[in-house]
Each structure stands twice: as C-alpha cells, then as structure tokens.
Amino acid sequence: RKVAHIEVFFELLEDIAGIDRCINLQTLDLDQSSRLVDLDPVANCHKLSSLSLNRCDLISSLAPLVRCRTLRKLSVSSDRKEDFPDISSLALSTTLEELTMESFPFPNVSKLAQFKFVRRVDLSCSTELVDIAGLSGCASMNALTLLACTG
C-alpha cells in the first residue's frame, strides 16, 4: 500500500489487475508492455500523476484514464499508426499538463486541438508530421518539443 512508484519493463505483461490496491501510486511506467490491453485497473489509482505507456501497442483506448483526476503527465508512443491509442477521451482533462507522444504517426495534430489545458507537448521523432496548426487550440501550451521529426 505504500508503493508510490512502479516501473515495469516486461513485454510479456498482459494484465495489471490489482494495481488499484496501490493506493499511494503516483508514477507508473509500463513502457514496452506490448501485450497489455486493458487500463481499467489504473483508473482507480486516485493519486496517479504520471503514466508512461510507450510501445504498449495493444492499448487502443485511454478512456479509463479519464477517472484519474490527478494525472498530470502522460507519455504514449507507437511506431505504427494503427496501434496508436485514441487520446481524444482525455481532451477535456483539466489536470493533464504534459503530453508526450513520441513517434506520433500522423501528418497533422488536429487530434490535439481540444487539449486546452495541456502546457507542454512533445512530438519528438514524429516521422509523418507536416502540419502543427492544430496546436493553436491548446490555449495553455507554453512549450513544444519537436526533436528529430521528419515529414
């Protein structure tokens, strides 16, 4: 119950049931958990402030994260467009301040236009990005990182 930070680098991880019992969990790093599908257990981690889901290619929806009312920092990435999770359910979050989407596999950022409260956006290593006009809807954004982008 006193666990505040968890890092898991195990690509065979399929299930995180029981993680909601970590009532003090603040940081969760599930990078490379390529078989993980369901984020429902994370939704009950009420103190979670940072979540990393890079290369978790079977997660298609981030909708359960809407219930994470203290989530300030989210990192997601995928090398394949068809595996990139739908982030639209988080657009109205008033606590999400930092959004990292490395290898963003789309030519424009129109999906981010509704993120009015995000302050920092990182789209580094995006290979198809050619238009960032959609970021104009991010009224609170004060930092944008576009390192090693090609498009």
Summary of the structure (lengths in Angstrom):
residues: 151
radius of gyration: 14.8
end to end distance: 45.8
largest distance: 45.8
contacts: 460
relative contact order: 0.13
helix: 18%
strand: 19%
